[in-house]
Amino acid sequence: MKYNKLGQTDLTVSELCLGTMTWGTQNTTADAFYQIETSLDAGINFIDTAELYPVNPISGLTQGESERILGNWLAQSGRRDKVIVATKISGSGPKHIRDGVGISHESIMSAVDASLKSLKTDYIDLYQLHWPNRGSYHFRQNWRFDPTKQNKAETLDHMAEVLEACALLKKSGKVRAFGLSNESAWGTANWLRLSEDLSLPRMDSIQNEYSLMCRMFDTDLAELCHNEEVGLLSFSPLATGILSGKYLDGAIPEGSRGSIVNGLSGRLNSRVEATTRAYMKVANNYDLDTCQMALAWCRTRPFMASAIFGARTNEQLHNALASIYVTLSDECIREIEAVHKLHPMPY
């Protein structure tokens, strides 16, 4: 396992990060404990969760269970110092969390305290803003994204307010570092500019969707994150399991995410089938497992801090962990890029 410095922080994170969004719905507590211990044994030191989790489905009845499961493991294991814990404040949207209000000084302070209680810890290593208050183009919203409804002055005032709260949280020792999620290049640049202008904590990571099938990060955000030292934490690096081929020919395996979330949040469409087969063919050409190839490819990206994977089964867990032993040849990478040019944006 390799490790990467996270932004300008003193945190060093494993190149793979264990995701938790299935804990409490598709995974039991026993499943989760096995995933944590097996991942740590493999060299992972980084676990990502959120106050919103679990998902599949999102529900007020289970909200926060992923944090609570992780907290129970931290308390029982006595290994808090071996794990870098990342969690998130939800922000606008889910009515069962603070009635769906956006992120503010007040909400971030109360959310951190709630997460600390659920996680049974005195501090959070990385605290992330799950969604921008002003909206986002992620999760297929890029097809209808309209930034003209944004108010720049209000957005910048909001950012300054949140950064001031971050300063208090860091001073108190409750949070070590901060990050973004589902953000844009403009948003990230302004978070960074304000933190520098106001001498407030900076955003050192950005958790956005990134995979062989979702590469919007490759241009403006890649340039920004390289030059400003912001690490990408890629979620859905296996395209929500699509790259495994399990959804080919219209198949929806029982218990899979696709059996719970109709259309995988807009990912399943007529273009995805051909793209999946093309990447599977590349993997086959080099005697590789397609999912392991996809995770190994993520490691080749120069802006990647860590790729976040989740597992519903032990087989999926072990397959993902074994990807650290896969090194892609230059020829394989060239074939991957050729597929990307033919299928640049399948969803």
C-alpha positions in Angstrom: 0.0 0.0 0.0 1.3 3.5 -0.9 0.5 6.6 1.0 0.0 10.2 -0.1 0.2 13.5 1.7 -3.3 15.1 1.9 -3.1 18.6 0.6 -0.9 20.8 2.8 -1.9 18.9 6.0 0.2 16.7 8.1 -2.1 13.8 7.2 -0.8 10.9 5.1 -3.5 8.7 3.7 -3.5 5.3 2.0 -4.0 5.2 -1.7 -7.3 3.3 -1.1 -9.9 4.5 1.3 -12.6 2.3 2.9 -16.1 3.8 2.2 -19.0 3.2 4.6 -22.2 4.3 2.9 -23.6 0.7 2.9 -23.1 0.2 6.6 -26.5 0.0 8.3 -28.5 -0.9 5.2 -26.6 -3.4 2.9 -24.0 -4.3 5.5 -24.4 -5.3 9.1 -22.3 -4.2 12.0 -20.4 -7.5 11.8 -19.8 -7.0 8.1 -18.4 -3.5 8.8 -16.1 -4.6 11.5 -14.7 -7.3 9.2 -14.2 -4.7 6.5 -12.3 -2.4 8.8 -10.0 -5.0 10.3 -9.3 -6.6 6.9 -8.6 -3.3 5.3 -6.3 -2.2 8.1 -4.4 -5.5 7.8 -4.0 -4.7 4.1 -2.4 -1.3 4.9 -5.4 1.0 4.7 -5.4 3.8 7.3 -8.3 5.9 5.9 -12.1 5.5 6.4 -14.7 7.8 4.9 -18.2 8.3 6.3 -20.9 11.0 6.5 -23.7 12.0 8.8 -26.1 11.3 5.9 -25.0 7.6 5.6 -26.1 4.9 5.0 -27.7 5.3 1.6 -29.3 2.7 -0.6 -31.8 3.9 0.4 -31.4 7.3 2.2 -33.8 7.3 5.2 -34.4 9.1 8.4 -34.8 5.8 10.1 -31.2 4.7 9.4 -29.5 8.2 9.1 -26.2 8.3 11.1 -25.9 4.5 11.4 -22.7 4.4 9.4 -21.0 6.8 11.8 -22.4 4.9 14.8 -21.1 1.6 13.5 -17.6 3.1 13.0 -17.8 4.7 16.4 -18.6 1.4 18.0 -15.5 -0.2 16.3 -13.3 2.7 17.4 -14.5 2.4 21.0 -14.2 -1.4 21.1 -10.9 -1.8 19.3 -8.8 0.9 21.0 -7.2 1.6 17.6 -8.3 5.2 17.1 -4.8 6.3 16.5 -4.4 3.9 13.6 -7.2 5.3 11.6 -7.7 8.6 9.7 -11.4 9.3 10.0 -13.2 11.5 7.5 -16.9 12.5 7.7 -19.2 15.1 6.2 -21.9 17.6 7.0 -24.9 17.1 4.7 -26.0 20.6 3.8 -29.1 21.4 1.9 -31.5 18.7 0.9 -32.4 15.9 3.3 -35.3 17.0 5.4 -34.6 14.5 8.2 -31.3 16.3 8.9 -31.8 19.7 10.5 -34.9 20.1 8.3 -32.8 20.3 5.2 -31.1 23.7 5.9 -27.8 24.5 4.3 -24.4 24.7 5.8 -23.8 27.6 8.2 -21.7 28.5 11.2 -24.5 27.2 13.5 -25.1 24.0 11.6 -21.5 23.0 11.2 -20.8 23.5 14.9 -23.8 21.3 15.9 -23.1 18.7 13.2 -19.5 18.2 14.3 -20.7 17.7 17.9 -23.2 15.1 16.7 -20.7 13.3 14.6 -18.2 13.2 17.4 -20.8 11.6 19.6 -21.7 9.1 17.0 -18.1 8.3 16.2 -17.2 8.1 19.9 -14.1 10.1 19.4 -12.7 13.4 20.6 -11.6 14.6 17.1 -12.3 14.2 13.4 -9.3 14.0 11.1 -11.0 15.3 8.0 -14.3 17.2 8.0 -15.9 17.7 4.6 -18.8 19.8 3.2 -21.0 17.2 1.4 -22.7 19.7 -1.0 -22.2 23.4 -1.8 -25.1 25.5 -0.6 -25.3 27.2 -4.0 -25.9 23.9 -5.8 -23.8 21.6 -7.8 -23.5 20.1 -11.3 -22.6 16.6 -9.9 -24.7 13.5 -10.0 -25.9 14.2 -13.6 -27.0 17.7 -12.8 -24.4 18.9 -15.3 -27.0 18.3 -18.1 -29.2 21.1 -16.7 -26.7 23.1 -14.6 -27.6 26.9 -14.4 -25.2 29.0 -12.3 -27.0 32.2 -13.2 -29.2 31.7 -10.2 -26.2 32.1 -7.9 -25.5 35.3 -5.9 -21.7 35.8 -5.8 -21.7 38.1 -2.8 -23.9 35.7 -0.8 -21.8 32.8 -1.7 -18.5 34.5 -0.6 -20.1 35.7 2.6 -21.2 32.1 3.3 -17.8 30.7 2.6 -16.2 33.2 5.0 -18.7 32.3 7.7 -18.0 28.6 7.3 -14.2 29.1 7.3 -14.6 31.1 10.6 -16.4 28.1 12.1 -13.6 25.9 10.8 -11.1 28.0 12.6 -12.9 27.6 15.9 -13.2 23.8 15.3 -9.5 23.5 14.6 -8.6 25.6 17.6 -10.7 23.5 19.9 -9.0 20.3 18.6 -12.3 18.9 17.3 -11.2 18.8 13.7 -7.7 18.5 12.2 -8.4 19.3 8.5 -11.2 20.3 6.2 -12.3 19.3 2.7 -14.9 19.8 0.0 -17.2 17.4 -1.9 -19.2 17.7 -5.1 -17.5 21.0 -5.7 -16.5 22.9 -8.9 -13.2 24.6 -9.9 -14.7 28.1 -9.3 -16.0 27.1 -5.8 -12.7 25.4 -4.8 -10.6 28.4 -6.0 -12.7 30.8 -3.9 -12.6 28.6 -0.8 -8.8 28.7 -1.1 -8.6 32.4 -1.9 -10.7 33.3 1.1 -8.8 31.1 3.5 -5.6 32.8 2.4 -7.0 36.3 2.5 -8.6 35.9 5.9 -5.9 33.6 7.4 -8.4 30.9 8.0 -8.2 27.1 7.6 -7.9 25.9 4.0 -9.8 23.2 2.1 -7.1 20.5 1.5 -9.2 17.8 -0.3 -12.1 17.5 -2.6 -14.3 14.4 -2.8 -15.8 14.2 -6.3 -17.0 11.4 -8.4 -14.1 10.1 -10.6 -13.7 6.9 -12.5 -13.0 5.5 -16.0 -16.6 6.5 -16.8 -16.7 9.9 -15.1 -13.8 12.1 -15.9 -15.1 15.7 -15.5 -12.3 16.3 -13.0 -9.6 15.9 -15.7 -9.3 19.5 -16.9 -10.0 22.6 -14.8 -10.2 20.8 -11.4 -7.1 18.7 -12.2 -5.1 21.9 -12.9 -6.4 23.7 -9.9 -5.7 20.8 -7.5 -2.2 20.2 -8.8 -1.2 23.8 -8.5 -3.0 24.5 -5.2 -2.1 21.2 -3.5 -5.7 19.9 -3.0 -6.0 16.1 -3.0 -8.8 14.3 -4.9 -10.7 11.7 -2.9 -12.5 9.9 -5.7 -15.9 8.3 -4.9 -17.5 5.7 -7.1 -14.1 4.7 -8.8 -15.9 1.5 -10.0 -18.8 3.6 -11.4 -21.1 2.2 -8.7 -20.1 -1.4 -9.8 -21.0 -0.9 -13.4 -17.4 -1.6 -14.4 -17.7 -5.1 -12.9 -20.0 -6.0 -15.8 -22.8 -7.2 -13.4 -25.4 -4.9 -15.0 -24.7 -6.0 -18.6 -27.7 -7.1 -20.7 -30.1 -5.3 -18.4 -29.2 -7.6 -15.4 -30.0 -6.2 -11.9 -28.4 -8.6 -9.4 -30.4 -9.1 -6.2 -29.1 -7.0 -3.3 -27.0 -4.8 -5.6 -27.2 -1.0 -5.5 -29.0 -1.1 -8.8 -31.8 -3.2 -7.2 -32.4 -0.4 -4.7 -31.6 2.8 -6.6 -33.5 2.8 -9.9 -31.1 3.5 -12.8 -28.2 4.0 -10.4 -28.9 7.8 -10.2 -28.9 8.3 -13.9 -25.8 6.2 -14.7 -27.5 3.3 -16.5 -28.4 4.2 -20.1 -27.9 2.9 -23.6 -24.3 4.2 -23.8 -23.0 2.5 -20.7 -23.3 -1.0 -22.1 -20.8 -0.4 -24.9 -18.4 1.5 -22.6 -18.4 -1.3 -20.1 -17.7 -3.9 -22.7 -14.9 -1.8 -24.1 -13.1 -1.5 -20.7 -13.7 -5.1 -20.0 -12.0 -6.0 -23.3 -8.9 -3.9 -22.3 -8.7 -5.7 -19.0 -9.1 -9.1 -20.7 -6.3 -8.2 -23.1 -3.9 -7.9 -20.2 -5.4 -10.7 -18.1 -6.7 -8.2 -15.5 -9.9 -8.0 -13.4 -11.7 -5.0 -14.7 -12.4 -3.6 -11.2 -8.8 -4.0 -10.2 -7.7 -2.3 -13.4 -10.1 0.6 -12.7 -8.7 1.1 -9.2 -5.1 0.7 -10.4 -5.7 3.3 -13.1 -7.0 5.7 -10.4 -3.6 5.4 -8.7 -1.9 6.6 -11.9 -3.7 9.9 -11.8 -1.3 12.7 -10.6 -4.0 14.5 -8.5 -5.3 11.4 -6.7 -4.9 11.3 -2.9 -7.1 8.3 -2.4 -9.8 6.3 -4.2 -12.8 5.5 -2.0 -14.3 2.1 -2.5 -17.2 0.3 -0.8 -18.0 -3.4 -0.5 -21.3 -5.1 -0.1 -19.7 -8.6 0.0 -16.4 -10.0 1.3 -15.5 -11.0 -2.3 -15.8 -7.4 -3.4 -13.7 -6.2 -0.4 -10.8 -8.7 -1.1 -11.0 -8.0 -4.9 -10.6 -4.2 -4.2 -7.8 -4.7 -1.7 -5.9 -6.9 -4.2 -5.8 -4.1 -6.7 -2.8 -2.5 -4.9 -0.7 -5.3 -6.5 -1.8 -4.4 -10.0 0.5 -2.2 -12.1 -0.7 -1.1 -15.5 1.7 -1.2 -18.4 2.1 1.9 -20.7 0.4 -0.1 -23.4 -2.6 -0.9 -21.2 -3.0 2.8 -20.2 -2.9 3.8 -23.9 -5.7 1.4 -24.6 -7.7 2.8 -21.7 -7.2 6.3 -23.1 -8.3 5.1 -26.5 -11.6 3.8 -25.0 -12.1 7.1 -23.2 -11.8 9.0 -26.5 -14.5 6.7 -28.1 -16.7 6.8 -25.0 -15.9 10.1 -23.3 -19.0 10.7 -21.2 -21.3 7.6 -21.1 -23.4 9.2 -18.3 
